[in-house]
Amino acid sequence: MAIHFFSKSDTHREFSNFAPFGIDLDGKRWPTVEHYYQAQKFTDATICKQIRQAEKPIVAKSIADGNKPAIRPDWDAVKDEVMYRAVRRKFELHPSLRELLLAIGDEDILETAPTDYYWGVGREGTGQNRLGKIIERIRAELRAGALAGTD
């Protein structure tokens, strides 16, 4: 049986990039993976700071959406690696998440975002599920001992 995550009511909602697990990355504290991911779209320090200080991850996304003309030109080429780095850091910093991830065995991990066909599976289930695949990659790294936790 596949593991589904997306909303606050899902059993594995902690896997979401919107979940309230802070990360330390690039010399700064980020409230969520989503805050970090959205800020990395920009080279403008003012926009990045606004995103990092946003009260909620949905607000961070909204700030980024409102500044689309300023998105760095190489964003499409680097966005998967940015998300991977942030999600990996989340699992490094939070032992409870590592335990949860390892406890699910070899199940497929699916972000069931109904409108996101890149990071999620989309409404019809035909999306790329890039976030789920990143988490599966991190699970494999954990099992191989390549992901050291920092408690």
VEXLOZA-332934 format. One record per residue: x, y, z of N, C-alpha, C, CB in turn; residue number from 1. Coordinates in nm, 2 decimals. Glycine has a CB too. Layout:
<pts>
+--------+--------+--------+--------+--------+--------+--------+--------+--------+--------+--------+--------+-----+
:    n_X :    n_Y :    n_Z :   ca_X :   ca_Y :   ca_Z :    c_X :    c_Y :    c_Z :   cb_X :   cb_Y :   cb_Z :  nr :
+--------+--------+--------+--------+--------+--------+--------+--------+--------+--------+--------+--------+-----+
:      X :      Y :      Z :      X :      Y :      Z :      X :      Y :      Z :      X :      Y :      Z : NUM :
...
+--------+--------+--------+--------+--------+--------+--------+--------+--------+--------+--------+--------+-----+
</pts>
This chain:
<pts>
+--------+--------+--------+--------+--------+--------+--------+--------+--------+--------+--------+--------+-----+
:    n_X :    n_Y :    n_Z :   ca_X :   ca_Y :   ca_Z :    c_X :    c_Y :    c_Z :   cb_X :   cb_Y :   cb_Z :  nr :
+--------+--------+--------+--------+--------+--------+--------+--------+--------+--------+--------+--------+-----+
:   0.08 :  -0.12 :   0.00 :   0.00 :   0.00 :   0.00 :   0.09 :   0.12 :   0.00 :  -0.10 :   0.00 :   0.12 :   1 :
:   0.06 :   0.22 :  -0.09 :   0.14 :   0.34 :  -0.10 :   0.11 :   0.44 :   0.02 :   0.11 :   0.41 :  -0.23 :   2 :
:   0.21 :   0.52 :   0.05 :   0.20 :   0.62 :   0.15 :   0.17 :   0.75 :   0.08 :   0.34 :   0.63 :   0.23 :   3 :
:   0.06 :   0.81 :   0.12 :   0.01 :   0.93 :   0.07 :   0.03 :   1.05 :   0.17 :  -0.14 :   0.92 :   0.02 :   4 :
:   0.07 :   1.16 :   0.12 :   0.08 :   1.28 :   0.21 :   0.05 :   1.40 :   0.13 :   0.23 :   1.29 :   0.27 :   5 :
:  -0.01 :   1.50 :   0.20 :  -0.03 :   1.63 :   0.14 :  -0.09 :   1.72 :   0.25 :  -0.12 :   1.62 :   0.02 :   6 :
:  -0.21 :   1.69 :   0.29 :  -0.28 :   1.78 :   0.38 :  -0.26 :   1.75 :   0.53 :  -0.43 :   1.77 :   0.35 :   7 :
:  -0.31 :   1.84 :   0.61 :  -0.29 :   1.82 :   0.76 :  -0.36 :   1.70 :   0.81 :  -0.35 :   1.95 :   0.82 :   8 :
:  -0.45 :   1.64 :   0.74 :  -0.52 :   1.53 :   0.79 :  -0.46 :   1.39 :   0.75 :  -0.67 :   1.53 :   0.74 :   9 :
:  -0.36 :   1.40 :   0.66 :  -0.29 :   1.28 :   0.62 :  -0.20 :   1.22 :   0.73 :  -0.21 :   1.30 :   0.49 :  10 :
:  -0.19 :   1.09 :   0.74 :  -0.11 :   1.03 :   0.84 :   0.04 :   1.07 :   0.83 :  -0.12 :   0.88 :   0.83 :  11 :
:   0.09 :   1.08 :   0.71 :   0.23 :   1.12 :   0.69 :   0.25 :   1.26 :   0.65 :   0.29 :   1.02 :   0.59 :  12 :
:   0.17 :   1.35 :   0.70 :   0.17 :   1.49 :   0.66 :   0.31 :   1.56 :   0.69 :   0.06 :   1.57 :   0.73 :  13 :
:   0.38 :   1.49 :   0.78 :   0.51 :   1.55 :   0.82 :   0.61 :   1.55 :   0.70 :   0.57 :   1.46 :   0.93 :  14 :
:   0.58 :   1.47 :   0.60 :   0.67 :   1.46 :   0.48 :   0.65 :   1.58 :   0.39 :   0.64 :   1.34 :   0.40 :  15 :
:   0.54 :   1.66 :   0.41 :   0.52 :   1.78 :   0.32 :   0.62 :   1.88 :   0.34 :   0.38 :   1.83 :   0.36 :  16 :
:   0.65 :   1.95 :   0.24 :   0.75 :   2.07 :   0.25 :   0.68 :   2.18 :   0.32 :   0.79 :   2.11 :   0.11 :  17 :
:   0.55 :   2.18 :   0.35 :   0.49 :   2.28 :   0.43 :   0.48 :   2.25 :   0.58 :   0.34 :   2.30 :   0.38 :  18 :
:   0.52 :   2.13 :   0.61 :   0.51 :   2.08 :   0.75 :   0.61 :   2.17 :   0.84 :   0.55 :   1.93 :   0.77 :  19 :
:   0.57 :   2.19 :   0.96 :   0.65 :   2.29 :   1.05 :   0.77 :   2.22 :   1.11 :   0.56 :   2.34 :   1.16 :  20 :
:   0.87 :   2.19 :   1.02 :   1.00 :   2.14 :   1.07 :   1.10 :   2.23 :   1.01 :   1.02 :   1.99 :   1.02 :  21 :
:   1.16 :   2.31 :   1.10 :   1.26 :   2.41 :   1.06 :   1.39 :   2.34 :   1.01 :   1.29 :   2.50 :   1.17 :  22 :
:   1.46 :   2.41 :   0.93 :   1.59 :   2.36 :   0.88 :   1.70 :   2.47 :   0.88 :   1.58 :   2.31 :   0.73 :  23 :
:   1.82 :   2.44 :   0.91 :   1.93 :   2.53 :   0.90 :   2.01 :   2.49 :   0.77 :   2.03 :   2.51 :   1.03 :  24 :
:   2.01 :   2.59 :   0.69 :   2.08 :   2.57 :   0.56 :   2.13 :   2.70 :   0.50 :   1.98 :   2.50 :   0.46 :  25 :
:   2.25 :   2.69 :   0.44 :   2.31 :   2.81 :   0.39 :   2.33 :   2.92 :   0.49 :   2.23 :   2.86 :   0.27 :  26 :
:   2.36 :   2.89 :   0.61 :   2.38 :   2.98 :   0.72 :   2.26 :   3.05 :   0.78 :   2.48 :   3.08 :   0.67 :  27 :
:   2.14 :   3.00 :   0.75 :   2.02 :   3.07 :   0.80 :   1.93 :   2.96 :   0.85 :   1.95 :   3.15 :   0.69 :  28 :
:   1.84 :   3.01 :   0.94 :   1.73 :   2.92 :   0.99 :   1.60 :   2.95 :   0.90 :   1.70 :   2.94 :   1.14 :  29 :
:   1.55 :   2.84 :   0.85 :   1.43 :   2.85 :   0.77 :   1.31 :   2.78 :   0.84 :   1.45 :   2.78 :   0.63 :  30 :
:   1.19 :   2.84 :   0.85 :   1.08 :   2.78 :   0.93 :   1.04 :   2.64 :   0.87 :   0.97 :   2.87 :   0.93 :  31 :
:   1.04 :   2.63 :   0.74 :   1.00 :   2.51 :   0.67 :   1.08 :   2.49 :   0.54 :   0.85 :   2.51 :   0.63 :  32 :
:   1.07 :   2.37 :   0.49 :   1.14 :   2.35 :   0.36 :   1.08 :   2.44 :   0.25 :   1.12 :   2.20 :   0.31 :  33 :
:   0.95 :   2.47 :   0.26 :   0.89 :   2.55 :   0.16 :   0.94 :   2.69 :   0.16 :   0.74 :   2.56 :   0.18 :  34 :
:   0.97 :   2.75 :   0.28 :   1.03 :   2.88 :   0.29 :   1.16 :   2.88 :   0.22 :   1.05 :   2.92 :   0.44 :  35 :
:   1.25 :   2.78 :   0.24 :   1.38 :   2.77 :   0.18 :   1.36 :   2.76 :   0.03 :   1.46 :   2.65 :   0.23 :  36 :
:   1.28 :   2.67 :  -0.02 :   1.26 :   2.64 :  -0.16 :   1.22 :   2.77 :  -0.23 :   1.16 :   2.53 :  -0.18 :  37 :
:   1.12 :   2.84 :  -0.18 :   1.07 :   2.96 :  -0.25 :   1.17 :   3.07 :  -0.25 :   0.94 :   3.01 :  -0.17 :  38 :
:   1.25 :   3.08 :  -0.14 :   1.35 :   3.19 :  -0.14 :   1.46 :   3.16 :  -0.24 :   1.41 :   3.20 :   0.00 :  39 :
:   1.49 :   3.04 :  -0.27 :   1.60 :   3.00 :  -0.36 :   1.57 :   3.04 :  -0.50 :   1.64 :   2.86 :  -0.35 :  40 :
:   1.45 :   3.07 :  -0.53 :   1.41 :   3.12 :  -0.67 :   1.47 :   3.25 :  -0.70 :   1.26 :   3.12 :  -0.68 :  41 :
:   1.52 :   3.32 :  -0.60 :   1.56 :   3.46 :  -0.62 :   1.70 :   3.49 :  -0.58 :   1.47 :   3.55 :  -0.54 :  42 :
:   1.76 :   3.59 :  -0.64 :   1.89 :   3.64 :  -0.60 :   1.88 :   3.77 :  -0.53 :   1.98 :   3.66 :  -0.72 :  43 :
:   1.76 :   3.83 :  -0.53 :   1.73 :   3.95 :  -0.46 :   1.72 :   3.93 :  -0.31 :   1.60 :   4.02 :  -0.52 :  44 :
:   1.81 :   3.98 :  -0.23 :   1.82 :   3.95 :  -0.09 :   1.69 :   4.00 :  -0.02 :   1.94 :   4.02 :  -0.03 :  45 :
:   1.63 :   4.11 :  -0.06 :   1.51 :   4.16 :   0.00 :   1.40 :   4.06 :  -0.01 :   1.47 :   4.30 :  -0.06 :  46 :
:   1.38 :   4.01 :  -0.13 :   1.27 :   3.91 :  -0.15 :   1.30 :   3.78 :  -0.07 :   1.26 :   3.87 :  -0.30 :  47 :
:   1.42 :   3.74 :  -0.07 :   1.46 :   3.62 :   0.01 :   1.43 :   3.64 :   0.16 :   1.61 :   3.59 :  -0.01 :  48 :
:   1.46 :   3.76 :   0.21 :   1.44 :   3.78 :   0.35 :   1.29 :   3.79 :   0.38 :   1.50 :   3.92 :   0.39 :  49 :
:   1.21 :   3.85 :   0.29 :   1.06 :   3.85 :   0.31 :   1.01 :   3.71 :   0.31 :   0.99 :   3.93 :   0.19 :  50 :
:   1.06 :   3.62 :   0.22 :   1.01 :   3.49 :   0.22 :   1.05 :   3.41 :   0.35 :   1.07 :   3.41 :   0.10 :  51 :
:   1.17 :   3.42 :   0.39 :   1.22 :   3.36 :   0.51 :   1.14 :   3.40 :   0.63 :   1.37 :   3.38 :   0.53 :  52 :
:   1.10 :   3.53 :   0.64 :   1.03 :   3.58 :   0.75 :   0.88 :   3.56 :   0.74 :   1.07 :   3.72 :   0.77 :  53 :
:   0.83 :   3.51 :   0.64 :   0.69 :   3.49 :   0.62 :   0.63 :   3.40 :   0.73 :   0.65 :   3.42 :   0.48 :  54 :
:   0.51 :   3.44 :   0.78 :   0.45 :   3.37 :   0.90 :   0.42 :   3.22 :   0.87 :   0.33 :   3.44 :   0.94 :  55 :
:   0.38 :   3.19 :   0.75 :   0.34 :   3.06 :   0.71 :   0.40 :   3.02 :   0.58 :   0.19 :   3.04 :   0.71 :  56 :
:   0.41 :   2.89 :   0.55 :   0.47 :   2.85 :   0.42 :   0.38 :   2.90 :   0.30 :   0.49 :   2.71 :   0.42 :  57 :
:   0.25 :   2.90 :   0.32 :   0.17 :   2.95 :   0.21 :   0.19 :   3.09 :   0.18 :   0.02 :   2.92 :   0.24 :  58 :
:   0.22 :   3.17 :   0.28 :   0.26 :   3.31 :   0.26 :   0.39 :   3.32 :   0.19 :   0.26 :   3.39 :   0.39 :  59 :
:   0.49 :   3.24 :   0.22 :   0.62 :   3.24 :   0.15 :   0.59 :   3.21 :   0.00 :   0.71 :   3.13 :   0.21 :  60 :
:   0.51 :   3.11 :  -0.03 :   0.48 :   3.08 :  -0.17 :   0.41 :   3.19 :  -0.24 :   0.39 :   2.95 :  -0.17 :  61 :
:   0.32 :   3.26 :  -0.17 :   0.25 :   3.37 :  -0.23 :   0.35 :   3.49 :  -0.26 :   0.14 :   3.42 :  -0.13 :  62 :
:   0.44 :   3.51 :  -0.17 :   0.54 :   3.62 :  -0.20 :   0.62 :   3.58 :  -0.32 :   0.64 :   3.64 :  -0.08 :  63 :
:   0.66 :   3.46 :  -0.33 :   0.74 :   3.41 :  -0.45 :   0.65 :   3.43 :  -0.58 :   0.78 :   3.27 :  -0.44 :  64 :
:   0.53 :   3.39 :  -0.57 :   0.44 :   3.40 :  -0.68 :   0.42 :   3.54 :  -0.73 :   0.30 :   3.33 :  -0.65 :  65 :
:   0.42 :   3.63 :  -0.63 :   0.40 :   3.77 :  -0.66 :   0.53 :   3.84 :  -0.72 :   0.36 :   3.85 :  -0.54 :  66 :
:   0.64 :   3.77 :  -0.72 :   0.76 :   3.82 :  -0.77 :   0.81 :   3.74 :  -0.89 :   0.87 :   3.83 :  -0.66 :  67 :
:   0.73 :   3.67 :  -0.96 :   0.77 :   3.58 :  -1.07 :   0.87 :   3.65 :  -1.17 :   0.65 :   3.54 :  -1.15 :  68 :
:   0.85 :   3.78 :  -1.21 :   0.95 :   3.83 :  -1.30 :   1.09 :   3.83 :  -1.25 :   0.91 :   3.97 :  -1.34 :  69 :
:   1.11 :   3.82 :  -1.12 :   1.25 :   3.83 :  -1.06 :   1.31 :   3.69 :  -1.04 :   1.24 :   3.90 :  -0.93 :  70 :
:   1.24 :   3.58 :  -1.08 :   1.29 :   3.45 :  -1.06 :   1.42 :   3.43 :  -1.14 :   1.19 :   3.34 :  -1.10 :  71 :
:   1.52 :   3.37 :  -1.08 :   1.65 :   3.36 :  -1.14 :   1.63 :   3.27 :  -1.27 :   1.75 :   3.29 :  -1.05 :  72 :
:   1.71 :   3.31 :  -1.37 :   1.69 :   3.24 :  -1.51 :   1.72 :   3.09 :  -1.51 :   1.78 :   3.31 :  -1.60 :  73 :
:   1.81 :   3.05 :  -1.42 :   1.84 :   2.90 :  -1.42 :   1.75 :   2.82 :  -1.33 :   1.98 :   2.89 :  -1.38 :  74 :
:   1.64 :   2.88 :  -1.28 :   1.56 :   2.81 :  -1.18 :   1.51 :   2.67 :  -1.22 :   1.44 :   2.89 :  -1.15 :  75 :
:   1.46 :   2.65 :  -1.34 :   1.42 :   2.52 :  -1.39 :   1.53 :   2.42 :  -1.38 :   1.36 :   2.53 :  -1.53 :  76 :
:   1.65 :   2.46 :  -1.40 :   1.76 :   2.37 :  -1.41 :   1.81 :   2.32 :  -1.27 :   1.88 :   2.43 :  -1.48 :  77 :
:   1.78 :   2.41 :  -1.16 :   1.83 :   2.38 :  -1.03 :   1.72 :   2.34 :  -0.93 :   1.91 :   2.50 :  -0.98 :  78 :
:   1.60 :   2.36 :  -0.96 :   1.49 :   2.35 :  -0.86 :   1.48 :   2.21 :  -0.79 :   1.36 :   2.38 :  -0.92 :  79 :
:   1.51 :   2.10 :  -0.87 :   1.51 :   1.97 :  -0.81 :   1.62 :   1.95 :  -0.70 :   1.52 :   1.86 :  -0.92 :  80 :
:   1.73 :   2.00 :  -0.74 :   1.85 :   1.99 :  -0.64 :   1.82 :   2.08 :  -0.52 :   1.98 :   2.03 :  -0.71 :  81 :
:   1.76 :   2.19 :  -0.54 :   1.73 :   2.28 :  -0.42 :   1.63 :   2.21 :  -0.33 :   1.67 :   2.41 :  -0.47 :  82 :
:   1.53 :   2.15 :  -0.39 :   1.43 :   2.07 :  -0.30 :   1.49 :   1.96 :  -0.24 :   1.31 :   2.03 :  -0.39 :  83 :
:   1.58 :   1.88 :  -0.31 :   1.64 :   1.77 :  -0.25 :   1.73 :   1.81 :  -0.13 :   1.73 :   1.70 :  -0.35 :  84 :
:   1.81 :   1.91 :  -0.14 :   1.89 :   1.96 :  -0.03 :   1.81 :   2.00 :   0.09 :   1.98 :   2.08 :  -0.08 :  85 :
:   1.70 :   2.07 :   0.07 :   1.62 :   2.11 :   0.18 :   1.55 :   1.99 :   0.25 :   1.51 :   2.21 :   0.13 :  86 :
:   1.49 :   1.90 :   0.17 :   1.42 :   1.79 :   0.23 :   1.52 :   1.70 :   0.30 :   1.35 :   1.71 :   0.12 :  87 :
:   1.64 :   1.68 :   0.24 :   1.74 :   1.60 :   0.30 :   1.78 :   1.66 :   0.44 :   1.87 :   1.59 :   0.21 :  88 :
:   1.80 :   1.79 :   0.44 :   1.83 :   1.86 :   0.57 :   1.73 :   1.84 :   0.67 :   1.86 :   2.01 :   0.54 :  89 :
:   1.60 :   1.84 :   0.63 :   1.49 :   1.82 :   0.72 :   1.50 :   1.68 :   0.79 :   1.35 :   1.83 :   0.65 :  90 :
:   1.53 :   1.58 :   0.71 :   1.55 :   1.45 :   0.77 :   1.67 :   1.43 :   0.85 :   1.55 :   1.34 :   0.66 :  91 :
:   1.78 :   1.51 :   0.82 :   1.90 :   1.51 :   0.90 :   1.87 :   1.57 :   1.04 :   2.01 :   1.59 :   0.83 :  92 :
:   1.80 :   1.67 :   1.04 :   1.78 :   1.75 :   1.17 :   1.67 :   1.69 :   1.26 :   1.75 :   1.89 :   1.14 :  93 :
:   1.58 :   1.61 :   1.21 :   1.46 :   1.57 :   1.29 :   1.46 :   1.41 :   1.30 :   1.33 :   1.62 :   1.22 :  94 :
:   1.51 :   1.36 :   1.41 :   1.51 :   1.21 :   1.42 :   1.37 :   1.15 :   1.41 :   1.57 :   1.18 :   1.56 :  95 :
:   1.27 :   1.21 :   1.46 :   1.13 :   1.15 :   1.45 :   1.09 :   1.13 :   1.30 :   1.03 :   1.24 :   1.52 :  96 :
:   1.14 :   1.22 :   1.21 :   1.10 :   1.21 :   1.07 :   1.18 :   1.09 :   1.01 :   1.13 :   1.33 :   1.00 :  97 :
:   1.31 :   1.08 :   1.05 :   1.39 :   0.96 :   1.00 :   1.32 :   0.83 :   1.04 :   1.53 :   0.97 :   1.06 :  98 :
:   1.28 :   0.82 :   1.17 :   1.22 :   0.70 :   1.22 :   1.09 :   0.67 :   1.14 :   1.19 :   0.72 :   1.37 :  99 :
:   1.01 :   0.78 :   1.12 :   0.88 :   0.76 :   1.05 :   0.91 :   0.71 :   0.90 :   0.80 :   0.89 :   1.04 : 100 :
:   1.01 :   0.77 :   0.84 :   1.04 :   0.73 :   0.70 :   1.09 :   0.58 :   0.70 :   1.15 :   0.82 :   0.65 : 101 :
:   1.17 :   0.54 :   0.79 :   1.22 :   0.41 :   0.78 :   1.11 :   0.31 :   0.82 :   1.34 :   0.39 :   0.88 : 102 :
:   1.02 :   0.35 :   0.91 :   0.91 :   0.26 :   0.95 :   0.82 :   0.22 :   0.84 :   0.84 :   0.32 :   1.07 : 103 :
:   0.81 :   0.29 :   0.73 :   0.71 :   0.26 :   0.63 :   0.76 :   0.15 :   0.53 :   0.67 :   0.39 :   0.55 : 104 :
:   0.88 :   0.10 :   0.55 :   0.93 :  -0.01 :   0.47 :   0.96 :   0.04 :   0.33 :   0.82 :  -0.12 :   0.46 : 105 :
:   0.92 :  -0.04 :   0.23 :   0.95 :   0.00 :   0.09 :   0.83 :   0.05 :   0.01 :   0.99 :  -0.13 :   0.02 : 106 :
:   0.73 :   0.10 :   0.08 :   0.61 :   0.16 :   0.02 :   0.64 :   0.28 :  -0.07 :   0.51 :   0.20 :   0.13 : 107 :
:   0.57 :   0.29 :  -0.18 :   0.58 :   0.41 :  -0.26 :   0.53 :   0.53 :  -0.18 :   0.50 :   0.39 :  -0.40 : 108 :
:   0.60 :   0.64 :  -0.21 :   0.56 :   0.76 :  -0.13 :   0.51 :   0.86 :  -0.24 :   0.68 :   0.82 :  -0.05 : 109 :
:   0.38 :   0.90 :  -0.21 :   0.31 :   0.99 :  -0.31 :   0.26 :   1.12 :  -0.25 :   0.20 :   0.91 :  -0.37 : 110 :
:   0.31 :   1.23 :  -0.31 :   0.25 :   1.36 :  -0.27 :   0.12 :   1.37 :  -0.35 :   0.35 :   1.48 :  -0.29 : 111 :
:   0.01 :   1.37 :  -0.28 :  -0.12 :   1.37 :  -0.35 :  -0.18 :   1.51 :  -0.37 :  -0.22 :   1.29 :  -0.27 : 112 :
:  -0.09 :   1.61 :  -0.40 :  -0.13 :   1.74 :  -0.43 :  -0.22 :   1.74 :  -0.55 :  -0.01 :   1.84 :  -0.45 : 113 :
:  -0.35 :   1.78 :  -0.54 :  -0.44 :   1.77 :  -0.65 :  -0.41 :   1.86 :  -0.77 :  -0.57 :   1.79 :  -0.60 : 114 :
:  -0.34 :   1.96 :  -0.76 :  -0.32 :   2.05 :  -0.87 :  -0.17 :   2.06 :  -0.91 :  -0.37 :   2.19 :  -0.84 : 115 :
:  -0.08 :   1.99 :  -0.84 :   0.06 :   1.99 :  -0.87 :   0.10 :   1.87 :  -0.95 :   0.14 :   2.01 :  -0.74 : 116 :
:   0.13 :   1.89 :  -1.08 :   0.17 :   1.77 :  -1.16 :   0.32 :   1.75 :  -1.17 :   0.11 :   1.79 :  -1.30 : 117 :
:   0.39 :   1.85 :  -1.11 :   0.54 :   1.83 :  -1.11 :   0.58 :   1.77 :  -0.98 :   0.61 :   1.97 :  -1.13 : 118 :
:   0.56 :   1.83 :  -0.86 :   0.60 :   1.78 :  -0.73 :   0.50 :   1.67 :  -0.68 :   0.60 :   1.89 :  -0.63 : 119 :
:   0.38 :   1.68 :  -0.72 :   0.28 :   1.58 :  -0.68 :   0.23 :   1.49 :  -0.79 :   0.16 :   1.65 :  -0.61 : 120 :
:   0.12 :   1.42 :  -0.76 :   0.06 :   1.33 :  -0.86 :  -0.05 :   1.39 :  -0.93 :   0.01 :   1.20 :  -0.79 : 121 :
:  -0.10 :   1.51 :  -0.89 :  -0.21 :   1.57 :  -0.96 :  -0.34 :   1.50 :  -0.94 :  -0.18 :   1.58 :  -1.11 : 122 :
:  -0.44 :   1.57 :  -0.99 :  -0.58 :   1.52 :  -0.97 :  -0.60 :   1.38 :  -1.02 :  -0.68 :   1.62 :  -1.03 : 123 :
:  -0.55 :   1.35 :  -1.14 :  -0.58 :   1.22 :  -1.21 :  -0.47 :   1.12 :  -1.17 :  -0.58 :   1.24 :  -1.36 : 124 :
:  -0.37 :   1.15 :  -1.09 :  -0.27 :   1.06 :  -1.05 :  -0.16 :   1.04 :  -1.16 :  -0.33 :   0.93 :  -1.02 : 125 :
:  -0.16 :   1.13 :  -1.25 :  -0.06 :   1.12 :  -1.36 :   0.06 :   1.21 :  -1.35 :  -0.13 :   1.15 :  -1.50 : 126 :
:   0.07 :   1.28 :  -1.24 :   0.18 :   1.37 :  -1.22 :   0.32 :   1.30 :  -1.20 :   0.16 :   1.46 :  -1.10 : 127 :
:   0.42 :   1.38 :  -1.20 :   0.56 :   1.33 :  -1.18 :   0.60 :   1.29 :  -1.04 :   0.66 :   1.43 :  -1.23 : 128 :
:   0.53 :   1.34 :  -0.94 :   0.56 :   1.30 :  -0.80 :   0.70 :   1.32 :  -0.77 :   0.51 :   1.15 :  -0.78 : 129 :
:   0.76 :   1.43 :  -0.81 :   0.90 :   1.45 :  -0.78 :   0.94 :   1.46 :  -0.63 :   0.94 :   1.59 :  -0.85 : 130 :
:   0.85 :   1.51 :  -0.55 :   0.87 :   1.52 :  -0.41 :   0.87 :   1.38 :  -0.35 :   0.77 :   1.61 :  -0.34 : 131 :
:   0.78 :   1.30 :  -0.38 :   0.77 :   1.16 :  -0.33 :   0.90 :   1.09 :  -0.37 :   0.65 :   1.09 :  -0.39 : 132 :
:   0.95 :   1.11 :  -0.49 :   1.07 :   1.04 :  -0.54 :   1.19 :   1.09 :  -0.46 :   1.09 :   1.06 :  -0.69 : 133 :
:   1.20 :   1.22 :  -0.43 :   1.31 :   1.27 :  -0.35 :   1.31 :   1.20 :  -0.21 :   1.30 :   1.42 :  -0.33 : 134 :
:   1.19 :   1.19 :  -0.15 :   1.18 :   1.13 :  -0.02 :   1.22 :   0.98 :  -0.02 :   1.04 :   1.14 :   0.04 : 135 :
:   1.18 :   0.91 :  -0.13 :   1.22 :   0.77 :  -0.15 :   1.38 :   0.76 :  -0.16 :   1.16 :   0.71 :  -0.27 : 136 :
:   1.44 :   0.86 :  -0.23 :   1.58 :   0.86 :  -0.25 :   1.65 :   0.88 :  -0.11 :   1.63 :   0.97 :  -0.34 : 137 :
:   1.59 :   0.97 :  -0.03 :   1.65 :   0.99 :   0.10 :   1.63 :   0.87 :   0.19 :   1.58 :   1.11 :   0.17 : 138 :
:   1.52 :   0.80 :   0.18 :   1.50 :   0.67 :   0.25 :   1.61 :   0.57 :   0.21 :   1.36 :   0.61 :   0.22 : 139 :
:   1.64 :   0.56 :   0.09 :   1.75 :   0.47 :   0.04 :   1.88 :   0.51 :   0.10 :   1.76 :   0.46 :  -0.11 : 140 :
:   1.91 :   0.64 :   0.10 :   2.03 :   0.69 :   0.16 :   2.04 :   0.66 :   0.31 :   2.05 :   0.85 :   0.14 : 141 :
:   1.93 :   0.68 :   0.38 :   1.93 :   0.64 :   0.52 :   1.96 :   0.50 :   0.55 :   1.79 :   0.67 :   0.58 : 142 :
:   1.90 :   0.41 :   0.46 :   1.93 :   0.27 :   0.48 :   2.08 :   0.23 :   0.45 :   1.84 :   0.19 :   0.39 : 143 :
:   2.14 :   0.31 :   0.36 :   2.27 :   0.28 :   0.32 :   2.37 :   0.35 :   0.41 :   2.30 :   0.33 :   0.18 : 144 :
:   2.32 :   0.42 :   0.51 :   2.41 :   0.49 :   0.61 :   2.47 :   0.62 :   0.55 :   2.51 :   0.40 :   0.65 : 145 :
:   2.42 :   0.67 :   0.44 :   2.48 :   0.78 :   0.38 :   2.42 :   0.91 :   0.43 :   2.46 :   0.78 :   0.23 : 146 :
:   2.32 :   0.91 :   0.51 :   2.26 :   1.03 :   0.56 :   2.27 :   1.02 :   0.71 :   2.11 :   1.03 :   0.52 : 147 :
:   2.36 :   1.10 :   0.76 :   2.39 :   1.11 :   0.90 :   2.29 :   1.21 :   0.97 :   2.54 :   1.15 :   0.93 : 148 :
:   2.23 :   1.17 :   1.08 :   2.15 :   1.26 :   1.15 :   2.23 :   1.34 :   1.24 :   2.04 :   1.18 :   1.23 : 149 :
:   2.18 :   1.46 :   1.26 :   2.24 :   1.55 :   1.36 :   2.13 :   1.59 :   1.46 :   2.30 :   1.68 :   1.29 : 150 :
:   2.14 :   1.54 :   1.58 :   2.04 :   1.56 :   1.68 :   2.06 :   1.68 :   1.76 :   2.03 :   1.44 :   1.77 : 151 :
+--------+--------+--------+--------+--------+--------+--------+--------+--------+--------+--------+--------+-----+
</pts>
